[in-house]
Amino acid sequence: MKLSARNTLKGKVTEVKLGQIVGEVVLDIGGQKVTSVITRDAIEEMGVKVGDEVSAVIKSTEIMLLKS
């Protein structure tokens, strides 16, 4: 599969919350949490469950950085 997105982060699913229309999939990526909000249908069609290894693919025109 080819994608135009250039940012891919591999992680493990730690939580899946299903709503009526959308759901939240929480990933652990190197000790950091990343949450994806996608349709419930997509979660179910992909069979995403806790413990799965997945990749978060990020395509954005704006990514903010914070240096403290």
PASEBA-1860 file (N, C-alpha, C; in nm, 3 decimals):
! residues 68
1> MKLSARNT> 0.085/-0.117/0.000/0.000/0.000/0.000/0.089/0.123/0.000 ~ 0.058/0.219/-0.083/0.132/0.344/-0.086/0.045/0.458/-0.034 ~ 0.105/0.543/0.050/0.035/0.658/0.106/0.120/0.781/0.087 ~ 0.054/0.896/0.081/0.127/1.022/0.069/0.174/1.073/0.205 ~ 0.121/1.018/0.313/0.162/1.059/0.447/0.305/1.014/0.474 ~ 0.382/1.095/0.542/0.523/1.066/0.567/0.553/1.029/0.711 ~ 0.457/1.040/0.800/0.481/1.016/0.942/0.406/0.892/0.988 ~ 0.480/0.787/1.020/0.421/0.663/1.066/0.483/0.625/1.200
9> LKGKVTEV> 0.398/0.603/1.299/0.443/0.566/1.432/0.385/0.430/1.469 ~ 0.471/0.334/1.497/0.425/0.200/1.533/0.400/0.192/1.683 ~ 0.290/0.127/1.719/0.258/0.115/1.860/0.164/0.000/1.888 ~ 0.126/-0.012/2.015/0.037/-0.119/2.060/-0.093/-0.058/2.111 ~ -0.205/-0.118/2.073/-0.337/-0.073/2.118/-0.351/-0.107/2.266 ~ -0.381/-0.004/2.347/-0.398/-0.024/2.491/-0.543/-0.008/2.536 ~ -0.624/0.055/2.450/-0.763/0.080/2.487/-0.846/0.104/2.362 ~ -0.968/0.051/2.361/-1.064/0.076/2.253/-1.196/0.114/2.319
17> KLGQIVGE> -1.245/0.234/2.288/-1.374/0.281/2.341/-1.468/0.299/2.222 ~ -1.577/0.225/2.220/-1.672/0.233/2.109/-1.792/0.319/2.146 ~ -1.822/0.418/2.062/-1.944/0.495/2.075/-2.042/0.446/1.969 ~ -2.153/0.515/1.954/-2.250/0.473/1.853/-2.199/0.497/1.711 ~ -2.130/0.607/1.689/-2.083/0.643/1.555/-1.932/0.635/1.543 ~ -1.861/0.689/1.642/-1.714/0.688/1.639/-1.659/0.616/1.761 ~ -1.532/0.586/1.754/-1.465/0.523/1.867/-1.327/0.584/1.885 ~ -1.268/0.558/1.999/-1.132/0.603/2.028/-1.043/0.480/2.041
25> VVLDIGGQ> -0.929/0.486/1.974/-0.829/0.381/1.985/-0.705/0.447/2.044 ~ -0.663/0.399/2.160/-0.547/0.456/2.229/-0.427/0.364/2.203 ~ -0.317/0.427/2.160/-0.194/0.354/2.132/-0.086/0.393/2.231 ~ -0.001/0.297/2.263/0.121/0.324/2.338/0.234/0.323/2.236 ~ 0.296/0.439/2.220/0.406/0.452/2.125/0.528/0.497/2.204 ~ 0.611/0.402/2.239/0.731/0.433/2.315/0.703/0.499/2.449 ~ 0.596/0.457/2.516/0.562/0.513/2.646/0.474/0.637/2.639 ~ 0.445/0.684/2.520/0.357/0.800/2.501/0.221/0.752/2.448
33> KVTSVITR> 0.114/0.816/2.493/-0.020/0.782/2.444/-0.055/0.866/2.322 ~ -0.111/0.800/2.222/-0.166/0.867/2.104/-0.306/0.812/2.087 ~ -0.404/0.902/2.071/-0.543/0.860/2.056/-0.591/0.892/1.916 ~ -0.651/0.793/1.852/-0.710/0.811/1.720/-0.862/0.802/1.734 ~ -0.932/0.898/1.677/-1.078/0.895/1.676/-1.120/0.861/1.534 ~ -1.177/0.743/1.517/-1.220/0.695/1.385/-1.361/0.637/1.397 ~ -1.421/0.606/1.285/-1.557/0.554/1.290/-1.560/0.417/1.356 ~ -1.671/0.390/1.419/-1.692/0.257/1.480/-1.684/0.149/1.373
41> DAIEEMGV> -1.743/0.179/1.256/-1.738/0.082/1.145/-1.594/0.046/1.110 ~ -1.505/0.145/1.104/-1.365/0.119/1.069/-1.299/0.031/1.174 ~ -1.325/0.059/1.301/-1.267/-0.023/1.409/-1.313/-0.167/1.396 ~ -1.443/-0.184/1.373/-1.498/-0.319/1.363/-1.452/-0.391/1.237 ~ -1.449/-0.321/1.124/-1.404/-0.382/0.998/-1.258/-0.425/1.004 ~ -1.175/-0.345/1.072/-1.033/-0.377/1.086/-1.008/-0.480/1.196 ~ -1.106/-0.500/1.283/-1.090/-0.594/1.393/-0.989/-0.547/1.496 ~ -0.983/-0.416/1.519/-0.887/-0.359/1.614/-0.926/-0.397/1.756
49> KVGDEVSA> -0.826/-0.450/1.830/-0.851/-0.487/1.969/-0.726/-0.460/2.053 ~ -0.745/-0.455/2.183/-0.634/-0.431/2.276/-0.527/-0.537/2.253 ~ -0.402/-0.491/2.249/-0.288/-0.580/2.228/-0.239/-0.584/2.085 ~ -0.322/-0.537/1.990/-0.281/-0.535/1.849/-0.164/-0.439/1.827 ~ -0.074/-0.477/1.739/0.032/-0.388/1.692/-0.021/-0.317/1.568 ~ -0.023/-0.185/1.571/-0.075/-0.106/1.458/0.019/0.012/1.432 ~ -0.005/0.081/1.325/0.070/0.203/1.295/-0.025/0.320/1.288 ~ 0.015/0.430/1.350/-0.058/0.556/1.339/0.005/0.631/1.223
57> VIKSTEIM> -0.073/0.661/1.122/-0.023/0.733/1.005/-0.074/0.876/1.015 ~ 0.020/0.971/1.016/-0.015/1.111/1.041/0.012/1.193/0.917 ~ -0.091/1.262/0.869/-0.075/1.356/0.759/-0.138/1.486/0.804 ~ -0.058/1.587/0.812/-0.108/1.713/0.864/-0.035/1.829/0.798 ~ -0.107/1.935/0.779/-0.043/2.056/0.726/0.017/2.138/0.839 ~ -0.014/2.100/0.964/0.038/2.174/1.078/0.069/2.080/1.192 ~ 0.192/2.079/1.236/0.233/2.006/1.354/0.307/2.104/1.443 ~ 0.256/2.125/1.562/0.316/2.220/1.654/0.422/2.151/1.738
65> LLKS> 0.528/2.223/1.770/0.633/2.176/1.859/0.637/2.265/1.981 ~ 0.666/2.207/2.095/0.679/2.281/2.220/0.813/2.245/2.281 ~ 0.892/2.345/2.310/1.018/2.323/2.380/1.011/2.400/2.511 ~ 1.028/2.325/2.621/1.018/2.391/2.751/1.153/2.401/2.818
END
